[in-house]
Amino acid sequence: MDIYAFPPVAAILSAAYSFLMQLAQLLEPLAGAAAAATAVILLTLLVRAALIPVGISQAKAEQTRSRLAPKLKALQQKHKKDPERLQRETMKLYADEKASPFAGCLPMLAQAPVVAIVYAVFLHPAIAGHPNALLAHHLFGVPLGASVVGSIASGTATAATFTVFALVIAVIVVVAELTRRAFRLPSDGDAAAGPLAGAGMARVAGALQFTTAVFALFVPLAAALYLATTVAWTLAQRVILRRRYPLETTV
């Protein structure tokens, strides 16, 4: 079953699509042939801006986890042979601190439908039963509906295809590397260390930063632009929020 065919979802998707196309028309006098691509980037920025409260909630939750990490570690060492006691003491600690182990999770889940709708506009070949005209627009001669893998498979790939996608993917890779360096997982000895800390897990998390670049090879250019804009915004937002809500560390 296609969830996007469900009438309420289809109506929201159609409204988002109409807004995007109207935005592209407004941008055409300024951006010319790149108006549709510019609209994709601008819509992505508008959505990310609307989701700033979610980022703040996650930053606060991360700060709380780092503050409680030493106490949690002490509880784990004290009650490691008594899992039930450890669970009770852990929940008591969160209650005493007026915190929740699930803080930040619900806002993150709440944003998922919004992101899914916006992403679908850039990905689906048909919206509300008619062709997605966005994907017929071009950026430097490359259709927004073209993907690297699809173009190679169909024999329609051109030098422009590889150049445009190379630039988009380069942005994703650079941002991924900056993110990896700026937000390294703490070492086992760090008071902010959580259950994901450790050399092995750090390597896995670092590798996952680059999966978006690989994914961008398979999706339409419109979706790849969305991904590049999203990761760049996310990095900038995390840097700002980390300064506003710093993690606690030991000396």
N, C-alpha and C positions, 0 to 999 in steps of 0.2 A: 504493500500500500504506500502510495506517495503522500507523505504528510503535507506536502505543499499543495496538494489537490483538495485538502480539507477546506470547506468554504471559508471559515474565519481566517485561516492561515493564508489561503489564496487571496483573500481581500486585502490583508496586510501587505502581502508580497506585491500585489498589483499597485497598491498605494505607494510603496517604497520605490517601485520601478518608475511610476509616473513622476514622482518627485525628482528622481535622478535625471530623467530625460528632460524635464523642465529646467533643471539646473544646468544641464548641458547646453540647452538653447540660450539661456541667459549668459553663459560663458563664451558662446561662440564669437561674439564681436571682439573679445579680448584674446581668446585662445585659438581661434580659427579651427583648423582640422583636429587639433588636440583637445577640443572642448570636452568631448565625452570622457577622455582619459583624465582630464583635469577634474571633471565632475566626480569621477570615481574616487580620486584622492581627497577631494573636498568633503564628499559625503562620509568617507571613512574617518576623516578628522572630526567631523561633527558628531559622529556616533561615539568615537573614543572620548570626546570632550563630555558628552552626556553621561558617560560611564565613569567619570572621574570619582564620584562617590564610592564606587565599587573598589577602585584602586586605593582610596584612603582607608576603607574598611580593611582591606587585605594588609596594608602597611601597618595599621594599628595592631592587627592580629599577629603579624610577624614580630612586632616589637614586644608584645605580651609574651609570646612563646620564648623569645630570647631572654626576657626577664625571669621567666619561671624555669628555664632550662636547668640552672644549677640545683634548684630545689627538687625538680623532677629526677635529676640524676642521683641526688642523695637518696630519694625515696626508692629508686630502682636498686641501689646498692644495699639499702637497709632491708628491703622486703623481697629481694630477688628469689628467695625460696618459698615465698608465700604470695602467689599471683592474685588471689582474692583480696588479701590485705593491701597489696600494692594498688589494685584497682580502686578500692575504697579510699585509700589515702590520697590517691591522685585526684579523684573527683572532689574530695574534701578540700584539697589545695586550691583547685580551680574555684570552688564555691567561696572559700575564704578570700580569695583574691578578686572575687566578682568578675571572673573571666570564664570563658568557655573553650574547651578543646576544639570546638567546631567553629570558632569565630572566624569570619572571613569566607567560610565555605558557602553559606547561603547566598550572600551577595554575588559570589562568583557564579553560582548556579543560576541566579536570577538573570544574569546578563546573557546567558547562553541562547535563549530564544531570540534576543535582539540581534546578536552576532549572526545567528543562523539565517535569519531573514535577510539581512544585508548581504551576507556572503552568497546567498542563493541568487540574488539579483545579478551578481557578477558571473555566475556559473551556469545557470539554467538556460538552455537554448530557447525555451518558450515560457512566457509569463501570461497567466490567465488565459491560456488557449491561443495566444498569438505569438509570432516570433519575437524573440528578444532583440529589438533593434539596436540595443547598446553594443552587442557583440559584432555588429556589422561596421561599426565605426573603426577608425584606424588611429594608430600612434606611430608617426614616422613611417607610414606605409605598411605597418603590421596590423592586421585585424585584431580587435580586442577579444574576439572569440577564438583566436588561434593559440595553440600551445606548442611548445618545443617538440614534445614527443609526437603529438598529432600531426604537426607539419612535416616532420621527418618521415613518419609512416605513410603519409599521403603524397609525399614527394613535392610538397608546396613550399618547403622551407627555403628562405632566401637569406642573403647576407644581412638584410635588415632584421629579419627574424632573430638571427643569432645575436646581432649587435644589441637590439633592444632588450631581449631577455637576459643577455649577459650583464647589461647595466643594472637591470632590476634585481637579478640574483646576486650581483656583487654587493648591492646595498644590503640585502638580507644577510649575506655572509659576514660583511663588516660589522653590522649591528650585532649579529650573533656572537662574534668574537669579543666585541666591546662588552656585551652583556656578560659573557663568561668570565672575563677578567674583572669586571666591576662587582660581580656578585658571586664570587667563589664561595663554595660551601665551606663552613668553618671546619677546622681540624678537630680531632677528638678531644684535644685539650682545651678548646675554646668553650667558655661558659655558655655561649649562644648555640653550641652544637645541639642539633636535634637528632631524631631517629634516622634522618637521611644523611647524616655526616659520615665521613669515612672516605678513604682514597678511592675505593672501588665505585662507590655511589657518586662521588664527585666526577669521576671520568665518564660515567654513564650520563649524568646530567649535562656535562659539557658537550657530549656528542649529540644529545637531543636538541641542543640549541641550533644545530645545523640541519635538522630534518625539514625545516620549513623551506630551505633553499632547494632541497631535493624535490619536495612536494610541488614547488613552483614550476618545475619542469613539465608537470602533467596537467596543470590547470590552464584555463584561458588567460590571456594577458591581463584582462580586467581583474581577475581574481589574484593574479600575481602582483599587480599594483596594489591591491587591497592588502595583501600579505606584507609587502615591503613597507607600506605606510603604517600598518599596525605595529610591526616589530620596532620601527623607529620611534613611534609615539610611546610605546610601552617602555622602551629603554629610557627615554627622556623623563617620563613620568616616574619611573622607579627611582631614578637618580634624585629627582626633586623630593619625592616622598621619603626616601631613605635619609636624606638630610633633615627633613622635618620630623621624622619618627626614627631616630637612630637605634640600632640594636645595641643592647648592653653587652659589654665585654669585661673580662677580668684583667687586672694589671699584674 
